[in-house]
């Protein structure tokens, strides 16, 4: 006894097809709602002006010919600057802001304090993975020293 394909079967197949499509769309919408919003900037005009100002400050900073060193390991972050002749630049205070490239859930900012050599240090403990670190340091100039690094942390140390 073979069953014949009827209009009722066709309707059930179409309904199942659309149920799967709707289910997938609802699932993807829930994942998208719980992840990164994609929001970058409130006012693109102001952000453009900020970009131009930061680019000018960066060019002025690079004209100094100073060199920096950023190290992380054994639970300590260390940031140092040397002038164009290799002499250490005494740093007063600073901060290091760590961000994940696609999420703000683990963002953290460390206050950096000067050590005996004039470098800035702070205790740190970051989860393994890729981080973007933004350094801001008072080097005795009118504007703070600013730089950004993309780092990889593995077993509590920078690679």
C-alpha positions as CSV (number, residue, x, y, z in Angstrom):
1,X,0.0,0.0,0.0
2,X,1.8,3.1,-1.2
3,X,0.8,6.5,-0.1
4,X,0.2,9.1,-2.7
5,X,1.8,12.5,-2.6
6,X,-1.0,14.9,-1.9
7,X,-1.5,18.7,-1.5
8,X,-1.5,18.1,2.3
9,X,2.1,16.7,2.1
10,X,3.2,19.6,-0.1
11,X,1.8,22.0,2.5
12,X,3.6,20.3,5.3
13,X,6.9,20.4,3.4
14,X,6.5,24.1,2.7
15,X,5.6,24.8,6.4
16,X,8.6,22.8,7.6
17,X,10.9,24.7,5.2
18,X,9.7,28.1,6.4
19,X,9.8,27.0,10.0
20,X,13.5,26.1,9.6
21,X,14.2,29.5,7.9
22,X,12.4,31.4,10.7
23,X,14.1,29.4,13.4
24,X,17.6,30.1,11.9
25,X,16.8,33.8,11.6
26,X,15.6,34.0,15.2
27,X,18.7,32.2,16.4
28,X,21.1,34.4,14.4
29,X,19.2,37.6,15.6
30,X,19.6,36.5,19.2
31,X,23.4,35.8,18.8
32,X,23.8,39.2,17.0
33,X,21.9,41.0,19.8
34,X,24.2,39.5,22.5
35,X,27.5,40.2,20.7
36,X,29.3,43.4,19.6
37,X,26.9,46.2,18.6
38,X,29.0,47.5,15.8
39,X,28.7,51.0,17.3
40,X,31.9,52.9,16.7
41,X,31.4,56.7,17.0
42,X,28.5,59.0,17.8
43,X,29.4,61.9,15.5
44,X,31.6,61.1,12.5
45,X,32.4,64.9,11.9
46,X,33.8,65.3,15.4
47,X,35.6,62.0,15.1
48,X,37.2,63.2,11.8
49,X,38.5,66.4,13.6
50,X,39.8,64.3,16.4
51,X,41.6,62.0,13.9
52,X,43.3,65.0,12.3
53,X,44.4,66.4,15.7
54,X,45.8,63.0,16.8
55,X,47.6,62.6,13.5
56,X,49.3,66.0,13.9
57,X,50.3,65.2,17.5
58,X,51.6,61.8,16.3
59,X,53.8,63.4,13.6
60,X,55.2,65.9,16.2
61,X,55.8,63.0,18.6
62,X,57.7,61.0,15.9
63,X,59.8,64.0,15.0
64,X,61.5,63.7,18.5
65,X,63.2,60.5,17.4
66,X,62.4,58.8,20.7
67,X,62.2,55.0,21.0
68,X,59.9,53.1,23.3
69,X,59.9,49.7,24.9
70,X,56.9,47.8,26.2
71,X,57.4,44.5,28.1
72,X,55.0,42.3,30.0
73,X,55.9,39.2,31.9
74,X,56.1,37.8,35.5
75,X,53.0,39.8,36.4
76,X,54.6,43.2,35.6
77,X,54.0,45.6,32.7
78,X,56.9,47.9,31.9
79,X,57.0,50.9,29.6
80,X,60.1,53.0,28.9
81,X,61.2,55.7,26.5
82,X,64.7,56.6,25.4
83,X,65.6,59.8,23.6
84,X,67.3,59.9,20.1
85,X,70.7,59.4,21.8
86,X,69.5,56.4,23.8
87,X,69.3,58.1,27.2
88,X,66.3,57.2,29.3
89,X,63.4,59.7,29.4
90,X,62.1,60.1,33.0
91,X,58.4,59.4,33.0
92,X,56.1,60.8,35.7
93,X,52.8,58.9,35.4
94,X,50.8,57.1,32.8
95,X,48.1,54.6,32.0
96,X,47.8,51.5,29.9
97,X,44.3,50.6,28.5
98,X,43.9,47.0,27.3
99,X,41.1,46.2,24.9
100,X,40.1,43.1,23.0
101,X,39.9,43.8,19.2
102,X,36.1,42.9,18.9
103,X,34.6,43.1,22.4
104,X,34.7,45.5,25.3
105,X,33.8,42.9,27.9
106,X,37.3,42.5,29.2
107,X,38.6,46.1,28.8
108,X,40.8,47.2,31.6
109,X,43.0,50.2,32.4
110,X,46.1,50.1,34.6
111,X,47.7,53.1,36.3
112,X,51.4,53.2,35.6
113,X,53.8,54.4,38.3
114,X,57.5,55.4,37.8
115,X,60.2,53.0,38.9
116,X,63.8,53.9,39.9
117,X,65.0,54.0,36.2
118,X,62.2,56.4,35.1
119,X,60.2,53.8,33.3
120,X,56.5,53.2,34.2
121,X,55.4,49.9,35.7
122,X,52.3,48.2,37.0
123,X,51.2,44.8,38.0
124,X,49.1,43.1,35.4
125,X,47.3,39.8,34.8
126,X,45.6,39.4,31.4
127,X,43.9,36.4,29.8
128,X,45.7,34.8,27.0
129,X,44.9,36.1,23.5
130,X,45.1,39.2,21.3
131,X,44.9,42.6,23.0
132,X,45.2,46.2,21.9
133,X,47.1,48.3,24.4
134,X,47.0,52.1,24.4
135,X,49.7,53.8,26.4
136,X,49.6,57.3,27.6
137,X,52.6,58.7,29.6
138,X,53.6,62.0,31.0
139,X,57.1,62.6,29.7
140,X,57.4,66.2,30.7
141,X,56.1,67.5,27.4
142,X,53.1,69.7,26.9
143,X,51.2,66.8,25.4
144,X,51.3,63.2,26.8
145,X,53.2,60.5,24.9
146,X,50.6,58.2,23.2
147,X,51.1,55.0,21.4
148,X,49.1,51.9,20.6
149,X,50.4,48.3,20.3
150,X,48.7,45.1,19.2
151,X,50.0,42.4,21.5
152,X,49.5,38.7,22.1
153,X,49.5,37.4,25.7
154,X,50.4,33.8,26.3
155,X,50.9,32.3,29.7
156,X,50.8,35.8,31.3
157,X,53.6,37.3,29.1
158,X,53.8,39.3,25.9
159,X,54.9,37.3,22.9
